[in-house]
Amino acid sequence: MRTSNIISLKEISLSEIDAAILVRNYGTKLTLLTKKQRVIFDLLSNGMMVKDIAKHLELAEITVKVVKARVMVILDVTNLQEMAVISKCTSCNYLKQHL
């Protein structure tokens, strides 16, 4: 009996499929973020407020707001909840391997 390298859809968990879709949709976009944008993205996604981020990073609040707006444009999201979903999914190993 010959074994095949083809994997049936039944063998792939939903989370792997979701991760593959996430890589396709956001992998390139996340690599476009600068270091500062990525830090602010991570802090916002974890629920930190703009005011607190500004204090933590020793930046003006307006700077954080501008960076936040730019990150949202780059990632093509409309609210912080979407950013949080992307952030939580980036913790999966599949996405990290492809970034």
C-alpha positions in Angstrom: 0.0 0.0 0.0 1.4 3.3 -1.0 1.1 6.3 1.4 0.3 9.6 -0.1 1.6 13.0 0.9 -1.8 14.5 0.3 -3.5 15.5 3.5 -7.3 15.3 3.5 -9.3 18.2 5.0 -10.4 15.9 7.8 -6.8 15.7 9.0 -6.4 19.5 9.3 -7.8 21.1 12.4 -9.8 24.3 12.0 -7.2 26.3 13.9 -4.6 25.3 11.3 -6.9 26.5 8.5 -7.5 29.7 10.4 -3.8 30.2 10.9 -3.1 29.7 7.1 -5.8 32.2 6.2 -4.3 34.6 8.8 -0.9 34.2 7.3 -2.2 34.9 3.8 -4.2 38.0 5.0 -2.0 39.6 7.6 1.5 38.1 7.3 2.8 40.6 4.8 0.9 43.5 6.5 2.5 42.7 9.8 6.0 42.8 8.3 5.3 46.3 7.0 5.1 47.7 10.6 8.1 49.5 11.9 9.5 48.6 15.3 7.6 51.4 17.0 4.4 50.6 15.2 4.7 46.9 16.3 5.3 47.8 19.9 2.3 50.1 20.0 0.2 47.5 18.1 1.2 44.9 20.7 0.4 47.2 23.7 -3.0 48.3 22.2 -3.9 44.7 21.4 -3.3 43.7 25.0 -5.8 46.4 26.2 -3.4 49.2 27.2 -4.9 52.7 26.7 -3.2 55.3 24.6 -2.5 57.5 27.6 -0.8 54.6 29.4 1.2 53.7 26.3 2.4 57.3 26.0 3.6 57.3 29.6 5.2 53.9 29.3 7.1 54.7 26.1 7.7 58.3 27.1 5.9 59.7 24.0 3.3 62.3 23.5 -0.2 61.0 23.4 -0.7 62.5 20.0 2.3 60.5 18.7 0.7 57.3 20.0 -2.6 58.2 18.4 -1.0 58.9 15.0 1.0 55.6 15.1 -2.2 53.8 16.1 -4.1 55.3 13.2 -1.3 54.4 10.8 -1.2 50.8 12.1 -4.9 50.5 11.6 -4.5 51.7 8.0 -1.7 49.3 7.3 -3.6 46.3 8.8 -6.8 47.4 7.2 -8.8 47.2 10.5 -11.5 49.4 11.7 -11.4 48.9 15.5 -9.2 47.7 18.3 -11.1 44.4 18.6 -9.9 43.4 15.1 -6.4 44.4 16.1 -6.6 42.2 19.2 -7.8 39.2 17.2 -4.8 39.6 14.8 -2.5 40.0 17.8 -3.8 36.9 19.5 -3.5 34.9 16.4 0.1 36.0 15.8 1.0 34.1 19.0 0.4 30.8 17.1 3.5 29.0 15.9 2.3 28.7 12.4 2.1 32.4 11.9 5.5 33.0 13.5 7.1 30.6 11.2 5.9 32.5 8.2 6.5 36.1 9.3 
